[in-house]
Amino acid sequence: MNNVLLLEDLPEIRAWLKALVLQVFPSALISEAARVHDAVGLVSAVRFDLALIDLGLPDGSGVDVVSALREAQPDALPVVVTIHDDDEHLFPALQAGAFGYVLKEQPREHFAEQLKRISAGEPPLSPSIARRVIAYFAAQMKPPASTTSSGTSVQLTDRESEVLLRVAKGYTLPEIGGQLNLSRHTIADYVKAIYRKLNVSSRAEAALEAQRLGLIRH
């Protein structure tokens, strides 16, 4: 893989992914972007072999970059790298042309192994994602929807609820990661997704929402 696009808005996670890519593909030239707009601009200017694409970006969805890459560079391999394992994120990404879909919370060595297999033409899919694809037409039980204080309907996954509860209780990201056996980077991504869903921007606001949603009680 000569040219690799890396789209991730959190600097720490972007640095972690860059190190992982260089571990697997030491000679890769990496172009970094933190916004959908910037990534689309790079797609217009640089010929890529591989793209690792986050979904939840400040100015839109990484699915738009998957689509842009598929249209402009059909030989490039767009791989979604995300915390989202639900149908609402997975299938739009695959329909847009994603070559793979990898969850950030999996062990680093598994992630590296999946990247290595790309050279052999094997689509990288986290095990839980592969099972979800296989069971696409099976009936899926969805968690009940909640509403934010503004009346907007939201739907937190079980994992997001676990993270929100700990954020509300004042635990740091490393502490939450240790409790849930996840990396600090993965927890940071969960917090980003939770804040976006709840339309909050601080720990205090998140704690209020957690209490209102019944996750904690005083």
C-alpha positions in Angstrom: 0.0 0.0 0.0 1.8 3.1 -1.2 -0.6 5.9 -0.5 -3.0 5.8 2.5 -5.7 8.2 3.5 -6.4 8.5 7.2 -9.6 10.3 8.2 -10.0 10.7 11.9 -10.8 13.9 13.9 -9.3 12.9 17.3 -5.5 13.6 17.1 -4.6 10.8 19.6 -6.6 8.2 17.7 -5.2 9.4 14.4 -1.6 9.1 15.7 -2.4 5.6 16.9 -3.8 4.5 13.6 -0.9 6.1 11.7 1.5 4.1 13.8 -0.4 0.9 13.1 -0.5 1.5 9.4 3.3 2.1 9.3 3.8 -1.0 11.3 2.0 -3.1 8.7 3.0 -1.0 5.6 6.4 0.6 6.5 6.8 2.4 3.2 3.3 3.9 3.1 2.8 7.6 2.4 0.0 8.8 4.7 -2.3 11.7 4.1 -4.2 12.8 7.2 -7.5 14.6 7.4 -9.8 15.5 10.3 -12.8 16.6 8.3 -15.0 15.2 5.6 -14.3 18.4 3.5 -10.6 18.0 3.7 -10.7 14.3 2.9 -12.8 14.8 -0.2 -10.3 17.4 -1.3 -7.5 14.9 -0.9 -9.4 12.3 -2.9 -9.5 14.8 -5.7 -5.7 15.5 -5.5 -4.1 12.2 -4.5 -4.4 8.6 -5.9 -4.9 6.3 -2.9 -4.5 2.6 -2.5 -6.2 2.4 0.9 -8.3 4.7 3.1 -9.1 4.3 6.8 -12.2 6.3 7.4 -14.0 7.2 10.7 -17.7 7.8 10.4 -18.6 10.5 13.0 -16.8 13.6 11.8 -17.5 17.2 12.9 -18.8 18.2 9.5 -20.6 15.1 8.4 -20.3 11.4 7.9 -17.3 9.4 6.6 -19.8 7.5 4.4 -19.6 10.5 2.1 -15.9 10.0 1.8 -16.4 6.3 1.0 -18.8 7.3 -1.8 -16.4 10.0 -3.1 -13.5 7.5 -3.2 -15.5 4.8 -4.9 -16.6 7.3 -7.6 -13.3 8.9 -8.2 -10.9 6.0 -7.5 -12.7 2.7 -7.9 -9.5 0.7 -7.4 -8.9 2.3 -3.9 -9.9 0.3 -0.8 -12.0 2.3 1.7 -12.1 0.7 5.1 -14.3 2.1 7.8 -12.7 2.2 11.3 -15.2 3.1 13.9 -16.8 2.3 17.3 -20.3 1.9 15.7 -21.4 -1.7 15.3 -25.1 -1.0 14.6 -27.0 -1.5 11.3 -27.7 2.2 10.9 -23.9 2.8 10.5 -22.8 -0.5 9.0 -25.1 -1.0 6.0 -25.0 2.6 4.6 -21.2 2.3 4.7 -21.2 -1.0 2.9 -23.8 0.2 0.4 -21.6 3.2 -0.3 -18.7 0.9 -1.3 -16.7 0.2 1.9 -14.3 -2.6 1.3 -14.1 -3.4 5.1 -15.5 -2.4 8.4 -13.3 -2.6 11.5 -14.2 -1.8 15.1 -11.7 0.3 17.1 -12.2 -1.7 20.3 -10.7 -4.9 19.0 -7.1 -5.7 20.1 -4.3 -4.0 18.3 -2.8 -7.3 17.1 -6.1 -8.3 15.5 -6.4 -5.0 13.8 -2.9 -5.3 12.4 -3.6 -8.8 11.2 -6.7 -7.7 9.3 -4.7 -4.9 7.6 -2.1 -7.4 6.5 -4.8 -9.5 4.8 -5.8 -6.6 2.7 -2.8 -7.2 0.4 -4.2 -10.6 -0.3 -7.6 -9.1 -1.2 -9.4 -10.2 1.9 -11.9 -7.6 3.2 -11.2 -6.7 6.8 -14.3 -7.3 9.0 -14.4 -7.5 12.7 -16.0 -10.8 13.9 -19.1 -9.2 15.2 -19.6 -7.2 12.0 -19.1 -10.4 9.9 -21.9 -12.0 12.0 -24.1 -9.0 11.5 -23.7 -9.1 7.8 -24.4 -12.8 7.7 -27.6 -12.2 9.8 -28.7 -9.2 7.8 -32.2 -10.5 7.1 -32.7 -11.9 10.7 -34.9 -9.9 13.0 -32.9 -7.5 15.1 -33.9 -6.4 18.6 -33.2 -2.7 19.0 -32.8 -0.9 22.4 -35.6 1.4 23.3 -35.3 5.0 22.2 -34.9 7.7 24.8 -35.3 11.5 24.4 -32.9 14.3 25.3 -34.0 17.2 27.5 -34.7 19.1 24.2 -37.2 16.4 23.2 -35.0 14.9 20.5 -35.2 11.1 20.3 -31.8 9.3 20.8 -30.8 5.7 20.9 -27.7 4.7 23.0 -26.2 1.3 22.6 -25.5 -0.8 25.7 -21.8 0.1 25.5 -22.5 3.8 25.1 -24.8 3.7 28.2 -22.0 2.0 30.1 -19.5 4.7 29.1 -22.0 7.5 29.8 -22.7 6.2 33.3 -19.0 6.2 34.1 -18.5 9.7 32.6 -21.3 10.9 34.8 -19.8 9.4 37.9 -16.6 11.3 37.3 -14.2 8.6 36.1 -11.4 9.6 33.8 -11.1 8.1 30.3 -8.2 5.8 31.3 -10.2 4.7 34.3 -13.2 3.9 32.2 -11.0 2.1 29.7 -9.6 0.0 32.5 -13.1 -0.8 33.8 -14.4 -1.9 30.4 -11.1 -3.4 29.1 -10.9 -0.9 26.3 -8.2 1.5 25.2 -8.4 5.2 26.2 -8.6 6.0 22.5 -11.7 3.9 22.1 -13.3 5.4 25.1 -12.6 8.9 23.8 -14.4 7.9 20.6 -17.4 6.6 22.5 -17.6 9.9 24.5 -17.5 11.9 21.2 -20.4 9.8 19.8 -22.4 10.1 23.1 -22.0 13.9 23.3 -23.0 14.2 19.7 -26.1 12.0 20.2 -27.2 13.8 23.4 -26.2 17.3 21.9 -24.1 18.1 24.9 -20.5 19.5 25.1 -19.4 18.9 28.7 -19.2 16.3 31.4 -21.7 18.2 33.6 -24.3 18.2 30.8 -23.6 14.5 30.1 -24.2 13.8 33.8 -27.5 15.6 33.8 -28.6 13.6 30.7 -27.5 10.4 32.3 -29.6 11.2 35.4 -32.6 12.2 33.3 -32.3 9.0 31.2 -32.4 6.9 34.4 -28.8 5.7 34.3 -28.0 7.2 37.7 -30.2 8.4 40.5 -29.6 10.8 43.3 
